[in-house]
Amino acid sequence: MDLSPREVVEPARRRRRRWAPIAIVVLAVVAGGFVVSQFLTSAIDYYCNVDEIGKREGCEEDRRLRVQGVVVENSMRKENGMTKFDLTFNDEVVPVTYFGDPGGIFQECIPVVAHGRMAGDVFDSNRIEVKHSNEYQSKNEARLGESDEQAAACAAQKG
């Protein structure tokens, strides 16, 4: 049995971690998660006709929606930087407030899709798609026939 004192060996120095690369990776992951969540939130906006708001699954009044309808004749007015108008579909009407000027070929008696949320009895919209755009036509091809008929009836009354 050897009772001689052992040689003392100092432990190796621990390497100091550099926190900057870890912080950058964490920030990138958080930013990526935010972008993905925003994309998924907008991707699940349901397309609803005016008559389906609050009645069809996915068209609940407390969620973000894309609402299709025909702009009611003589309903469009501009107030305090907002455009207000009524949308109709299958004899149901919802008042819409659009923050800004929809511009372009937006007018009465045409089918449109308004993006936004219900605020009480009014639909607050932040984006309007007019039927003529390729984006609207490709996303809503099955809905165009019925809304075209309603738009034609509105235009016939107007003219």
C-alpha positions in Angstrom: 0.0 0.0 0.0 1.4 3.3 -1.1 0.9 6.1 1.4 2.9 8.7 -0.3 1.2 12.0 -1.1 -0.3 12.4 -4.5 0.6 15.0 -6.9 -2.0 17.8 -7.0 -3.3 18.3 -10.5 -5.2 21.5 -11.0 -8.4 21.1 -13.0 -8.5 22.5 -16.5 -9.9 26.0 -16.7 -13.5 26.1 -17.9 -14.0 27.9 -21.1 -16.1 30.9 -20.8 -19.2 30.8 -23.0 -19.8 33.6 -25.3 -23.3 34.8 -24.8 -23.6 36.9 -28.0 -23.9 34.0 -30.4 -26.5 32.3 -28.1 -28.5 35.6 -27.9 -28.5 36.0 -31.6 -29.8 32.4 -32.1 -32.5 33.0 -29.5 -33.5 36.3 -31.2 -33.6 34.6 -34.6 -35.9 31.8 -33.2 -38.2 34.3 -31.6 -38.4 36.5 -34.7 -39.0 33.4 -36.9 -41.8 32.2 -34.5 -43.4 35.6 -34.7 -43.4 35.7 -38.5 -44.8 32.2 -38.8 -47.6 33.0 -36.3 -48.5 36.1 -38.2 -48.6 34.1 -41.5 -50.7 31.3 -40.0 -53.1 33.8 -38.4 -53.8 35.5 -41.8 -53.9 32.1 -43.6 -56.8 31.0 -41.5 -59.1 34.0 -42.2 -62.4 32.4 -43.3 -64.2 33.4 -46.5 -67.8 34.1 -45.7 -70.7 35.6 -47.5 -72.5 38.4 -45.7 -75.4 36.1 -44.9 -73.1 33.6 -43.2 -71.6 35.9 -40.6 -72.4 34.5 -37.2 -74.3 31.6 -38.7 -71.8 29.3 -40.3 -68.9 27.5 -38.6 -65.7 29.5 -39.1 -67.7 32.7 -39.6 -68.0 33.6 -36.0 -68.2 37.3 -35.3 -65.3 37.3 -32.9 -62.7 36.3 -35.5 -60.9 37.8 -38.5 -62.9 37.2 -41.7 -62.9 37.8 -45.4 -66.5 38.8 -46.2 -67.9 38.7 -49.7 -70.8 40.7 -50.9 -72.1 43.3 -53.4 -71.7 47.0 -52.5 -75.2 48.3 -52.0 -76.4 51.1 -54.3 -76.3 54.6 -52.7 -74.7 53.3 -49.5 -71.1 54.6 -50.1 -70.0 57.7 -48.2 -66.7 59.1 -47.0 -66.3 60.4 -43.4 -63.1 61.4 -41.5 -60.7 59.5 -43.8 -62.9 56.4 -43.8 -65.1 54.9 -46.5 -68.4 53.5 -45.3 -70.7 51.3 -47.3 -73.1 48.4 -47.0 -72.4 44.9 -48.4 -75.2 42.6 -49.2 -75.5 38.9 -50.1 -78.7 36.8 -50.2 -80.8 39.6 -48.8 -78.6 40.1 -45.7 -76.8 43.4 -45.3 -73.7 44.4 -43.2 -72.4 47.9 -42.8 -68.7 48.2 -43.5 -66.1 50.8 -42.4 -62.9 50.8 -44.5 -60.1 52.8 -43.0 -58.9 54.7 -46.1 -60.0 55.1 -49.7 -60.5 51.8 -51.6 -59.6 53.6 -54.8 -59.2 51.9 -58.1 -62.5 50.6 -59.6 -64.2 50.2 -56.3 -67.8 51.4 -56.8 -71.4 50.5 -55.9 -73.1 47.4 -57.4 -69.9 45.3 -57.7 -68.8 42.2 -55.8 -66.0 42.8 -53.3 -64.3 40.9 -50.5 -63.6 42.9 -47.3 -61.0 41.7 -44.9 -61.4 42.6 -41.2 -63.4 42.0 -38.0 -66.9 42.6 -36.8 -67.1 45.4 -34.2 -70.6 45.1 -32.9 -72.9 45.4 -35.9 -70.3 47.0 -38.2 -67.5 45.2 -40.1 -64.2 47.0 -39.7 -62.2 46.3 -42.8 -58.5 47.0 -43.5 -58.3 45.6 -47.0 -60.7 45.4 -50.0 -60.4 43.1 -53.0 -62.4 44.1 -56.0 -63.7 41.3 -58.3 -61.6 42.3 -61.4 -58.3 41.3 -59.8 -56.8 37.9 -60.7 -56.2 37.3 -56.9 -60.0 37.6 -56.2 -61.0 35.6 -59.2 -58.7 32.7 -58.5 -59.6 32.5 -54.8 -63.4 32.9 -55.2 -64.2 31.3 -58.6 -67.0 29.2 -57.1 -68.7 32.2 -55.5 -68.6 34.6 -58.5 -71.7 33.3 -60.3 -74.1 34.1 -57.5 -72.5 37.5 -56.7 -72.4 38.4 -60.4 -76.2 37.9 -60.5 -76.8 40.1 -57.5 -74.4 42.8 -58.9 -76.2 42.7 -62.3 -79.6 43.1 -60.5 -78.2 46.1 -58.6 -76.7 47.7 -61.7 -80.1 47.2 -63.5 -81.9 49.1 -60.8 -79.3 51.8 -60.9 -79.3 52.3 -64.7 
